[in-house]
Amino acid sequence: MDEIKKKRKKWPLIVLSALVLMVAAAAWFMRPPANTIPTVSHGSLDRFPLFNSHYVIPRDVVVWLPSGYQQGDSCDVLYMHDGNMLFDATTTWNRQEWRVDEVMDSLIAAEKIRPCIVVGIYNTDDRLTEYFPSKSQQFVPEDQRRDAKLEQLTADDYLRFIVEELKPFIDQRYKPLTTREHTFMMGSSMGGLISLYAQCEYPQVFGGVACLSSHLSMDHLPDGVGGDVWATAFRDYVDAKLPEANSCLIYMDHGTEDFDADYGEYQQLLDGVITGHGFDSTHFMTCVYQGHRHRETSWAERLDQPLLFLLGK
């Protein structure tokens, strides 16, 4: 009996020790990366630290150039959000990356997509407010709109930064193809929302967008208004502002695990809005990836699909 009591006394210590180890492991995993300057294994990367703007706070911008690229080469441009997560897992908070340089370089080398440079725009502490489609608020019932912190929504300023400041800089420095048919945008989660929003707000600038695992449920964003209210408002916004049918390319997808497990019904409703406007399957593509999660490794695994849709020869 005494031996049993001794063993029972040990169990809390064992459990506590295990918890301490788990916390320590999590702290190690989530620690800031020692190296914050990304490198690539395919092509090359130009870095512009703290790119200044009249509209938003400064943030780093990186430009990926495919293998063999020379300034002035005829190429498309893909603007991507969360630029700090795209190229080098050793520099990211979760040790994951999109593998953009590997995937794009292999597709270009195989002549499956047109030559393209990638402009990676780093996120900031204002990511949620910069990526949230601001004009959706116009479709929120007025009584609920009064309770929301709408003054914090800065997506319109963020897009003005891209269109009025960053794009002219890229066009002048790299001399790519500059027309809308050669200018695209891509993002995931909140980055998916801002990409579709950009297509609606600037159809004269962007010829297509890819929206991976878009946060269409809009849970917890922003304070004071429920997710379903915002989700409905965003669909109503898209219904009102979607460009003319088949005048651009729109790719959307989601997985079935993590946050993505909640997106299915919202994506189907939005799909109905887009196809209801007359978009056909060559201009609008929507996909579900079984087992894919809300993380960079899943987006990297299927990155070739939106690239082929937007840039395919």
ZAROPA-669011 format. One record per residue: residue number from 0; residue in one letter; x, y, z of N, C-alpha, C in turn. Coordinates in steps of 0.1 Angstrom, whole numbers. Layout:
<atoms>
NUM, A, X, Y, Z, X, Y, Z, X, Y, Z
...
</atoms>
This chain:
<atoms>
0, M, 8, -12, 0, 0, 0, 0, 9, 13, 0
1, D, 19, 13, 8, 28, 24, 9, 35, 27, -5
2, E, 38, 16, -12, 45, 17, -25, 35, 23, -35
3, I, 22, 19, -34, 12, 25, -43, 11, 40, -40
4, K, 10, 44, -27, 9, 58, -24, 21, 66, -29
5, K, 33, 60, -28, 45, 67, -33, 44, 69, -48
6, K, 39, 59, -55, 38, 61, -70, 27, 71, -73
7, R, 16, 72, -65, 6, 82, -68, 11, 96, -66
8, K, 20, 97, -55, 26, 110, -53, 35, 115, -64
9, K, 41, 105, -71, 50, 109, -82, 43, 114, -94
10, W, 30, 109, -96, 23, 113, -109, 22, 128, -111
11, P, 18, 136, -100, 17, 150, -103, 30, 156, -107
12, L, 41, 151, -101, 55, 156, -105, 58, 152, -119
13, I, 54, 140, -123, 57, 136, -137, 49, 145, -147
14, V, 36, 147, -144, 27, 155, -152, 33, 169, -153
15, L, 37, 175, -142, 42, 188, -141, 55, 189, -150
16, S, 63, 179, -148, 76, 179, -156, 73, 179, -171
17, A, 63, 171, -175, 60, 170, -189, 54, 183, -194
18, L, 46, 190, -186, 41, 203, -190, 52, 213, -192
19, V, 62, 213, -182, 73, 222, -183, 81, 220, -196
20, L, 83, 207, -199, 90, 204, -211, 83, 208, -224
21, M, 69, 207, -224, 61, 211, -235, 62, 226, -237
22, V, 61, 233, -226, 62, 248, -227, 76, 252, -231
23, A, 86, 246, -226, 99, 249, -231, 101, 246, -246
24, A, 96, 235, -250, 97, 232, -264, 90, 242, -273
25, A, 78, 246, -268, 70, 256, -276, 77, 269, -276
26, A, 83, 273, -265, 91, 286, -264, 102, 285, -274
27, W, 109, 274, -275, 120, 272, -284, 116, 274, -298
28, F, 105, 267, -301, 100, 267, -315, 95, 280, -319
29, M, 88, 288, -310, 83, 301, -313, 92, 312, -312
30, R, 105, 309, -308, 114, 320, -305, 117, 328, -318
31, P, 120, 340, -318, 123, 348, -330, 135, 342, -337
32, P, 134, 341, -350, 145, 335, -358, 158, 343, -356
33, A, 169, 336, -356, 182, 342, -354, 185, 350, -367
34, N, 182, 345, -378, 184, 351, -391, 171, 357, -397
35, T, 171, 370, -399, 159, 376, -404, 160, 380, -419
36, I, 171, 378, -425, 173, 382, -439, 171, 369, -447
37, P, 161, 368, -455, 159, 355, -463, 168, 353, -474
38, T, 171, 341, -477, 179, 337, -489, 171, 327, -497
39, V, 174, 325, -510, 167, 316, -518, 176, 307, -525
40, S, 171, 295, -528, 179, 285, -535, 177, 285, -550
41, H, 167, 292, -555, 164, 293, -569, 162, 307, -572
42, G, 169, 312, -583, 168, 326, -587, 175, 335, -577
43, S, 171, 347, -576, 178, 357, -567, 167, 366, -560
44, L, 172, 372, -549, 162, 380, -542, 168, 394, -539
45, D, 161, 405, -543, 165, 418, -539, 157, 422, -527
46, R, 163, 430, -518, 156, 434, -506, 156, 449, -504
47, F, 144, 454, -501, 143, 468, -499, 137, 470, -484
48, P, 146, 472, -475, 142, 473, -461, 134, 486, -458
49, L, 123, 485, -451, 115, 496, -446, 112, 506, -458
50, F, 105, 500, -468, 101, 507, -479, 91, 518, -474
51, N, 93, 531, -477, 86, 541, -472, 73, 544, -480
52, S, 63, 550, -473, 50, 552, -479, 43, 564, -472
53, H, 35, 571, -480, 27, 582, -475, 14, 577, -469
54, Y, 11, 564, -471, -2, 559, -468, -2, 549, -456
55, V, 9, 541, -455, 10, 531, -445, 23, 532, -438
56, I, 25, 525, -427, 38, 525, -420, 48, 517, -429
57, P, 61, 521, -428, 71, 514, -436, 71, 499, -433
58, R, 75, 491, -443, 77, 477, -442, 87, 472, -452
59, D, 93, 461, -450, 103, 455, -459, 95, 450, -472
60, V, 102, 451, -483, 97, 445, -495, 109, 437, -501
61, V, 106, 425, -506, 116, 417, -513, 110, 414, -528
62, V, 120, 413, -537, 116, 411, -551, 124, 398, -555
63, W, 116, 388, -559, 123, 375, -564, 124, 376, -579
64, L, 136, 372, -584, 139, 372, -598, 142, 358, -602
65, P, 136, 353, -613, 138, 339, -617, 153, 337, -622
66, S, 157, 325, -622, 170, 322, -627, 172, 327, -641
67, G, 184, 334, -643, 187, 339, -656, 181, 353, -659
68, Y, 173, 358, -650, 167, 371, -652, 177, 382, -654
69, Q, 174, 391, -664, 182, 403, -665, 172, 415, -666
70, Q, 176, 426, -660, 168, 438, -660, 162, 441, -673
71, G, 149, 443, -674, 142, 446, -686, 137, 434, -694
72, D, 140, 422, -689, 134, 410, -695, 119, 411, -695
73, S, 113, 406, -705, 98, 406, -706, 93, 396, -696
74, C, 85, 401, -686, 80, 393, -676, 68, 399, -669
75, D, 60, 390, -663, 48, 394, -656, 53, 398, -641
76, V, 43, 403, -633, 46, 407, -619, 35, 401, -611
77, L, 39, 394, -600, 30, 389, -590, 32, 395, -577
78, Y, 23, 403, -572, 24, 409, -558, 18, 399, -548
79, M, 26, 396, -538, 22, 387, -528, 22, 393, -514
80, H, 12, 391, -506, 11, 395, -492, 19, 386, -483
81, D, 21, 390, -470, 29, 382, -461, 43, 378, -467
82, G, 49, 388, -473, 62, 385, -480, 72, 379, -471
83, N, 72, 381, -458, 82, 375, -449, 80, 360, -447
84, M, 69, 354, -453, 66, 340, -451, 69, 332, -464
85, L, 74, 338, -475, 74, 332, -488, 86, 323, -492
86, F, 98, 327, -487, 110, 321, -493, 119, 313, -484
87, D, 120, 316, -472, 130, 310, -463, 125, 307, -450
88, A, 123, 294, -447, 117, 290, -434, 126, 293, -422
89, T, 139, 295, -425, 148, 298, -413, 145, 312, -408
90, T, 138, 320, -415, 135, 334, -411, 121, 336, -406
91, T, 113, 326, -406, 98, 328, -403, 95, 323, -389
92, W, 85, 329, -383, 81, 326, -369, 78, 311, -367
93, N, 72, 305, -377, 68, 291, -375, 76, 281, -383
94, R, 88, 285, -388, 97, 277, -396, 90, 270, -408
95, Q, 81, 277, -414, 74, 273, -426, 76, 284, -437
96, E, 74, 280, -449, 75, 289, -460, 66, 284, -472
97, W, 63, 293, -481, 55, 290, -493, 64, 282, -504
98, R, 77, 283, -503, 86, 277, -513, 84, 283, -527
99, V, 82, 296, -527, 78, 304, -539, 90, 302, -549
100, D, 102, 304, -545, 113, 304, -554, 115, 290, -561
101, E, 113, 279, -553, 115, 266, -559, 104, 263, -569
102, V, 91, 266, -565, 80, 262, -573, 79, 270, -586
103, M, 81, 283, -584, 80, 292, -596, 92, 289, -606
104, D, 104, 288, -601, 115, 286, -610, 114, 273, -617
105, S, 108, 262, -611, 107, 250, -618, 96, 251, -629
106, L, 85, 258, -626, 74, 260, -636, 79, 268, -648
107, I, 87, 279, -645, 92, 287, -655, 102, 279, -664
108, A, 111, 271, -658, 121, 263, -665, 114, 253, -674
109, A, 103, 247, -669, 95, 237, -677, 86, 244, -687
110, E, 87, 257, -688, 78, 265, -697, 64, 262, -695
111, K, 60, 260, -683, 45, 258, -680, 39, 271, -676
112, I, 47, 281, -672, 41, 294, -669, 50, 305, -675
113, R, 45, 317, -677, 53, 328, -683, 63, 332, -673
114, P, 74, 338, -677, 84, 344, -668, 77, 354, -659
115, C, 81, 354, -646, 74, 363, -637, 83, 367, -625
116, I, 83, 379, -621, 89, 383, -609, 79, 384, -598
117, V, 83, 382, -585, 74, 382, -574, 78, 393, -564
118, V, 69, 402, -561, 71, 412, -552, 64, 408, -538
119, G, 73, 405, -528, 68, 401, -515, 67, 413, -506
120, I, 55, 416, -501, 52, 427, -493, 51, 422, -478
121, Y, 60, 426, -470, 60, 421, -456, 48, 426, -449
122, N, 43, 417, -440, 32, 422, -431, 38, 429, -419
123, T, 29, 436, -412, 33, 444, -400, 23, 441, -389
124, D, 24, 448, -378, 15, 446, -367, 1, 450, -370
125, D, 0, 458, -381, -13, 462, -386, -19, 453, -396
126, R, -14, 440, -397, -19, 431, -408, -34, 430, -409
127, L, -40, 427, -397, -55, 424, -398, -63, 436, -403
128, T, -59, 448, -399, -67, 460, -403, -63, 464, -417
129, E, -51, 461, -422, -47, 464, -435, -53, 454, -445
130, Y, -55, 442, -441, -60, 432, -450, -75, 430, -450
131, F, -82, 437, -441, -96, 436, -440, -103, 445, -450
132, P, -112, 439, -459, -118, 447, -469, -127, 458, -464
133, S, -122, 470, -463, -128, 481, -456, -143, 484, -460
134, K, -145, 485, -473, -158, 489, -479, -169, 479, -476
135, S, -166, 467, -471, -176, 458, -467, -185, 464, -456
136, Q, -180, 474, -449, -187, 480, -438, -200, 487, -443
137, Q, -200, 491, -456, -212, 497, -462, -224, 488, -462
138, F, -221, 475, -461, -232, 465, -462, -235, 459, -449
139, V, -230, 464, -438, -233, 460, -425, -245, 468, -420
140, P, -255, 462, -414, -266, 470, -409, -262, 481, -400
141, E, -268, 493, -401, -263, 505, -395, -263, 503, -380
142, D, -273, 496, -374, -273, 495, -359, -261, 487, -354
143, Q, -256, 477, -362, -244, 470, -358, -231, 477, -362
144, R, -232, 485, -372, -220, 493, -376, -216, 503, -366
145, R, -225, 508, -358, -222, 518, -347, -213, 512, -337
146, D, -213, 499, -335, -205, 492, -324, -192, 488, -329
147, A, -189, 489, -342, -176, 484, -347, -165, 495, -347
148, K, -153, 490, -346, -142, 500, -346, -137, 501, -360
149, L, -146, 508, -368, -143, 509, -383, -132, 518, -386
150, E, -129, 528, -378, -118, 537, -381, -105, 530, -382
151, Q, -104, 518, -377, -91, 511, -377, -89, 504, -390
152, L, -99, 503, -399, -97, 495, -411, -90, 504, -421
153, T, -78, 498, -426, -69, 506, -434, -66, 499, -448
154, A, -74, 490, -452, -72, 483, -465, -71, 493, -477
155, D, -79, 503, -477, -78, 512, -488, -65, 520, -489
156, D, -59, 523, -478, -46, 529, -477, -35, 519, -481
157, Y, -37, 507, -477, -27, 497, -480, -27, 494, -495
158, L, -39, 494, -502, -39, 492, -516, -34, 504, -524
159, R, -36, 516, -518, -31, 528, -525, -15, 527, -524
160, F, -10, 522, -513, 5, 521, -512, 10, 512, -523
161, I, 3, 500, -526, 7, 491, -536, 6, 497, -550
162, V, -6, 503, -553, -9, 507, -566, -2, 520, -570
163, E, -1, 530, -560, 4, 543, -563, 19, 545, -560
164, E, 24, 537, -551, 38, 538, -548, 47, 526, -551
165, L, 43, 514, -547, 51, 503, -549, 52, 499, -564
166, K, 40, 498, -570, 40, 494, -585, 48, 503, -593
167, P, 47, 516, -592, 55, 525, -601, 70, 523, -598
168, F, 74, 520, -586, 88, 517, -582, 93, 505, -589
169, I, 84, 494, -589, 88, 481, -595, 89, 483, -610
170, D, 79, 490, -616, 79, 492, -630, 91, 499, -635
171, Q, 95, 510, -628, 107, 518, -632, 120, 510, -630
172, R, 121, 503, -619, 134, 496, -616, 136, 484, -624
173, Y, 125, 476, -626, 127, 463, -633, 122, 462, -647
174, K, 114, 472, -651, 109, 473, -664, 102, 460, -669
175, P, 93, 455, -661, 85, 443, -666, 74, 447, -675
176, L, 65, 438, -679, 53, 441, -685, 44, 448, -675
177, T, 38, 459, -678, 31, 467, -668, 16, 467, -669
178, T, 10, 462, -680, -4, 463, -682, -11, 453, -673
179, R, -24, 454, -671, -32, 446, -662, -31, 431, -665
180, E, -30, 428, -678, -29, 414, -683, -17, 407, -678
181, H, -7, 415, -672, 5, 409, -668, 8, 413, -653
182, T, -3, 417, -646, -1, 421, -632, -11, 414, -623
183, F, -6, 407, -613, -14, 398, -605, -11, 399, -590
184, M, -20, 394, -582, -19, 394, -568, -23, 381, -562
185, M, -16, 377, -551, -19, 365, -544, -17, 366, -529
186, G, -26, 359, -521, -24, 359, -507, -32, 348, -501
187, S, -30, 345, -488, -37, 335, -481, -44, 340, -468
188, S, -54, 334, -464, -62, 338, -452, -67, 352, -453
189, M, -63, 361, -445, -66, 375, -447, -60, 381, -460
190, G, -49, 375, -464, -43, 379, -476, -52, 375, -488
191, G, -60, 365, -487, -69, 361, -497, -80, 371, -498
192, L, -85, 376, -487, -96, 386, -487, -91, 399, -494
193, I, -79, 404, -490, -74, 417, -496, -71, 415, -510
194, S, -68, 403, -515, -65, 401, -529, -78, 402, -537
195, L, -88, 396, -533, -101, 397, -540, -106, 411, -539
196, Y, -104, 418, -528, -108, 432, -526, -100, 441, -536
197, A, -88, 438, -538, -80, 446, -547, -85, 444, -562
198, Q, -89, 432, -565, -94, 429, -579, -107, 438, -581
199, C, -115, 438, -570, -127, 446, -572, -125, 461, -572
200, E, -115, 466, -564, -112, 480, -563, -104, 485, -574
201, Y, -95, 477, -580, -86, 481, -590, -86, 471, -602
202, P, -97, 470, -609, -98, 461, -620, -89, 465, -632
203, Q, -86, 479, -632, -78, 484, -643, -63, 481, -641
204, V, -60, 477, -629, -46, 474, -625, -42, 460, -625
205, F, -51, 451, -620, -48, 437, -618, -57, 429, -628
206, G, -50, 419, -635, -57, 411, -644, -61, 398, -638
207, G, -57, 395, -625, -62, 383, -619, -56, 382, -604
208, V, -63, 374, -596, -59, 372, -582, -60, 358, -578
209, A, -52, 354, -569, -53, 340, -563, -55, 342, -548
210, C, -66, 335, -543, -70, 337, -529, -70, 323, -522
211, L, -59, 320, -515, -58, 307, -509, -63, 307, -494
212, S, -72, 298, -491, -77, 297, -477, -82, 310, -472
213, S, -89, 317, -480, -94, 330, -476, -103, 329, -463
214, H, -101, 339, -454, -108, 339, -441, -122, 344, -443
215, L, -130, 336, -450, -143, 340, -454, -153, 340, -442
216, S, -150, 332, -432, -159, 332, -420, -158, 345, -412
217, M, -147, 352, -413, -144, 365, -407, -147, 365, -392
218, D, -145, 354, -386, -146, 353, -371, -137, 363, -364
219, H, -143, 370, -354, -135, 379, -345, -130, 391, -352
220, L, -135, 395, -364, -129, 406, -371, -140, 415, -376
221, P, -140, 428, -375, -133, 435, -364, -142, 435, -352
222, D, -138, 440, -340, -145, 440, -328, -159, 447, -330
223, G, -169, 442, -324, -182, 448, -324, -192, 443, -334
224, V, -188, 435, -343, -196, 429, -353, -193, 414, -355
225, G, -204, 406, -355, -202, 391, -356, -196, 387, -370
226, G, -190, 376, -370, -183, 370, -382, -193, 368, -393
227, D, -205, 363, -390, -215, 360, -401, -220, 373, -407
228, V, -221, 383, -399, -225, 396, -404, -215, 402, -414
229, W, -202, 401, -410, -191, 405, -419, -191, 396, -432
230, A, -192, 383, -430, -192, 374, -441, -203, 378, -451
231, T, -214, 380, -446, -225, 384, -455, -223, 398, -462
232, A, -217, 407, -454, -214, 420, -459, -204, 419, -470
233, F, -194, 411, -468, -183, 410, -479, -189, 404, -491
234, R, -197, 394, -490, -204, 388, -502, -212, 399, -509
235, D, -219, 407, -502, -227, 417, -508, -218, 428, -515
236, Y, -207, 431, -508, -197, 440, -515, -192, 434, -528
237, V, -188, 421, -528, -183, 415, -540, -194, 415, -551
238, D, -207, 412, -547, -218, 412, -556, -219, 426, -563
239, A, -217, 436, -555, -219, 450, -560, -207, 455, -568
240, K, -195, 450, -565, -182, 455, -571, -175, 446, -580
241, L, -179, 434, -581, -171, 424, -590, -170, 430, -604
242, P, -158, 429, -610, -156, 433, -623, -165, 426, -633
243, E, -166, 431, -645, -174, 425, -656, -170, 410, -657
244, A, -180, 402, -660, -177, 387, -661, -166, 384, -671
245, N, -157, 376, -667, -146, 371, -675, -136, 381, -680
246, S, -136, 393, -673, -127, 403, -676, -114, 402, -668
247, C, -113, 392, -659, -102, 389, -651, -102, 375, -646
248, L, -91, 371, -640, -90, 357, -635, -91, 357, -620
249, I, -99, 348, -614, -100, 347, -600, -99, 332, -596
250, Y, -89, 329, -588, -87, 316, -582, -89, 316, -567
251, M, -97, 306, -562, -99, 305, -548, -99, 291, -544
252, D, -94, 288, -531, -94, 274, -527, -94, 274, -511
253, H, -95, 262, -506, -94, 261, -491, -91, 246, -489
254, G, -86, 243, -477, -84, 229, -473, -95, 224, -464
255, T, -93, 214, -457, -104, 208, -449, -100, 207, -434
256, E, -88, 212, -430, -84, 210, -416, -81, 224, -410
257, D, -80, 225, -397, -77, 237, -390, -88, 247, -393
258, F, -85, 260, -394, -94, 271, -398, -101, 267, -411
259, D, -94, 261, -420, -100, 258, -433, -113, 250, -433
260, A, -114, 242, -422, -126, 233, -420, -139, 242, -419
261, D, -137, 254, -416, -149, 263, -414, -153, 271, -427
262, Y, -144, 270, -437, -146, 279, -448, -156, 273, -459
263, G, -158, 260, -459, -165, 254, -470, -179, 261, -474
264, E, -187, 263, -464, -201, 268, -467, -199, 283, -471
265, Y, -190, 290, -466, -188, 304, -470, -183, 305, -484
266, Q, -174, 296, -487, -168, 296, -501, -179, 292, -511
267, Q, -187, 283, -508, -198, 279, -517, -207, 291, -520
268, L, -211, 299, -509, -219, 310, -511, -213, 321, -520
269, L, -200, 323, -517, -192, 333, -526, -191, 328, -540
270, D, -188, 315, -542, -188, 309, -555, -201, 312, -563
271, G, -212, 311, -556, -225, 314, -562, -226, 328, -567
272, V, -220, 337, -559, -221, 351, -563, -212, 353, -576
273, I, -200, 348, -576, -191, 350, -587, -197, 343, -600
274, T, -201, 331, -599, -206, 324, -611, -220, 330, -615
275, G, -227, 336, -605, -239, 342, -608, -237, 355, -617
276, H, -225, 360, -617, -222, 372, -625, -218, 367, -639
277, G, -217, 354, -641, -214, 350, -655, -199, 345, -657
278, F, -191, 344, -646, -178, 340, -647, -178, 325, -651
279, D, -170, 321, -662, -169, 307, -666, -157, 301, -660
280, S, -155, 288, -662, -145, 280, -656, -131, 283, -660
281, T, -130, 290, -672, -116, 295, -676, -112, 308, -669
282, H, -121, 315, -663, -118, 327, -656, -120, 326, -641
283, F, -127, 316, -636, -129, 315, -622, -127, 300, -618
284, M, -118, 298, -609, -115, 284, -605, -116, 283, -590
285, T, -123, 274, -585, -125, 272, -570, -122, 257, -567
286, C, -114, 255, -557, -109, 241, -554, -110, 238, -539
287, V, -111, 226, -536, -111, 221, -522, -99, 210, -521
288, Y, -90, 212, -511, -79, 202, -510, -81, 195, -497
289, Q, -84, 182, -498, -87, 174, -487, -74, 172, -479
290, G, -75, 174, -465, -64, 172, -457, -55, 183, -455
291, H, -56, 194, -464, -48, 205, -463, -52, 214, -451
292, R, -41, 220, -445, -43, 228, -433, -41, 243, -436
293, H, -44, 251, -426, -43, 265, -427, -28, 269, -423
294, R, -19, 266, -432, -5, 269, -429, 3, 269, -442
295, E, 15, 274, -441, 23, 276, -453, 27, 263, -460
296, T, 29, 252, -452, 33, 240, -459, 22, 235, -468
297, S, 9, 237, -465, -2, 233, -473, -2, 242, -486
298, W, 0, 255, -484, -1, 264, -495, 11, 262, -505
299, A, 22, 258, -499, 33, 255, -508, 30, 242, -516
300, E, 23, 233, -510, 21, 220, -516, 12, 222, -529
301, R, 3, 232, -529, -6, 234, -540, -3, 247, -547
302, L, 8, 253, -545, 11, 266, -551, 11, 266, -566
303, D, 15, 254, -572, 15, 253, -586, 2, 256, -593
304, Q, -9, 252, -586, -22, 253, -592, -26, 268, -595
305, P, -26, 277, -585, -29, 291, -588, -19, 297, -598
306, L, -6, 293, -597, 3, 299, -607, 0, 294, -621
307, L, -4, 282, -623, -7, 277, -636, -20, 284, -641
308, F, -29, 287, -632, -42, 293, -636, -39, 308, -640
309, L, -31, 315, -632, -28, 329, -635, -18, 331, -646
310, L, -8, 323, -647, 4, 325, -655, 6, 315, -666
311, G, -3, 305, -666, -1, 293, -675, 0, 298, -690
312, K, 8, 291, -698, 9, 294, -712, -2, 287, -720
</atoms>
